[in-house]
Amino acid sequence: MTDSAIIDEVDLALVSALQNAPRAPWAVIGKAIEVSAVTAARRWERLRTLGLAWVTAYGGSFVHRHHCVAFIGLDCEPGRVPDIAAELALQPQIASVEHTSGRQDLLLSVMLDGLSDLSRLHTNVLGRLPGVRAVHSEIVTRFFTEGSRWDLRAISREQRDAVRPQAVSYGTDTDPVPAAGDRELLLALGADGRMSYGELARCTGMSESTARRRVSRLLATRTVVPRCELADSCSPYPVFVTYRANVPSDALARVGPSLAALPEVRMCAATTSQHNLVVNGWVRSIPDTLRLESQLAERFPELSVVDRSLTLANTKRMGWILDGAGRAVRHVPIDLWQEPGATGATARPTRP
């Protein structure tokens, strides 16, 4: 039996609700999708235990402003791709690893403390791997949207509004930086973005009230970003396409947000490279990638696509190692403060 055969419309509605509000109480989620809180929790535990869906979390606004986020393309010897991907998946600064078509064999999404760490990752880690022929980096200068803002659209607008938490004001703190101790909270939430405050307190040694107060602030300021994922094998959008494009610099601030608003676009970022825009879309079929590109050309005549590629396999997505069907099997914490070359020593399985 395939994974898609054991997920029904209620499960998809549940995942969609959690993509809009990853830490919402089960009573709120259940009411929005018209099941009881007990049923919502039971269905979620089944999906999570099977690795079909999971909630993770990672650094948000402070990483983009104060650290370094980059996409790295690797040219590899064909026979070495699986081994290289598996080894790189253990690196805590490498958030995602994809095997792609096109000019690069592997695409890495990385989060590091700064440019010097990116240099060390190039020379001390990637450059020393047998089978790696070349390394190419694209440094992100601005995210117009990213994966935490995307959802399956399996619920209505009214249902989405019902689960989304109300905004909380934290005064004039528009450029938050994690305080001492927040790193432990961020790593714990990466393993389970729905972890209760009591569990977080036990993991970090804080009191429950302190954990609640800190996490509430981290979430409200998007210093930590929770995200609900669904395995490729049961997703209605199993095809991932990445376009690299050029947009005139004076049009980028206008085109970027408009691109980000398209329902198929999961990630859109300005970069420093031969091209200044990277767009990632999730669609239903391979032919839909051409339809999406045609839509981009029609709506944004100033945009010129210079490269496109499909994801052939996902080895790791935002801190989670995946199996061949895209199911979550192991967590490797994203830790941009570790020295490049260290492996995820606290990695742990998520299911038997």
Secondary structure as GFF3:
##gff-version 3
##sequence-region A 1 352
A	DSSP	three_ten_helix	3	6	.	.	.	ID=ss1
A	DSSP	alpha_helix	9	20	.	.	.	ID=ss2
A	DSSP	alpha_helix	26	33	.	.	.	ID=ss3
A	DSSP	alpha_helix	37	49	.	.	.	ID=ss4
A	DSSP	beta_strand	53	59	.	.	.	ID=ss5
A	DSSP	alpha_helix	61	66	.	.	.	ID=ss6
A	DSSP	beta_strand	68	76	.	.	.	ID=ss7
A	DSSP	three_ten_helix	78	80	.	.	.	ID=ss8
A	DSSP	alpha_helix	81	88	.	.	.	ID=ss9
A	DSSP	beta_strand	94	100	.	.	.	ID=ss10
A	DSSP	beta_strand	106	112	.	.	.	ID=ss11
A	DSSP	alpha_helix	115	120	.	.	.	ID=ss12
A	DSSP	pi_helix	121	125	.	.	.	ID=ss13
A	DSSP	three_ten_helix	126	128	.	.	.	ID=ss14
A	DSSP	beta_strand	132	145	.	.	.	ID=ss15
A	DSSP	three_ten_helix	147	149	.	.	.	ID=ss16
A	DSSP	alpha_helix	157	163	.	.	.	ID=ss17
A	DSSP	alpha_helix	182	191	.	.	.	ID=ss18
A	DSSP	alpha_helix	197	204	.	.	.	ID=ss19
A	DSSP	alpha_helix	208	220	.	.	.	ID=ss20
A	DSSP	beta_strand	224	230	.	.	.	ID=ss21
A	DSSP	three_ten_helix	232	234	.	.	.	ID=ss22
A	DSSP	beta_strand	239	246	.	.	.	ID=ss23
A	DSSP	alpha_helix	249	260	.	.	.	ID=ss24
A	DSSP	beta_strand	265	272	.	.	.	ID=ss25
A	DSSP	beta_strand	277	283	.	.	.	ID=ss26
A	DSSP	alpha_helix	286	299	.	.	.	ID=ss27
A	DSSP	beta_strand	304	317	.	.	.	ID=ss28
A	DSSP	beta_strand	320	322	.	.	.	ID=ss29
A	DSSP	beta_strand	328	331	.	.	.	ID=ss30
A	DSSP	beta_strand	348	349	.	.	.	ID=ss31
###
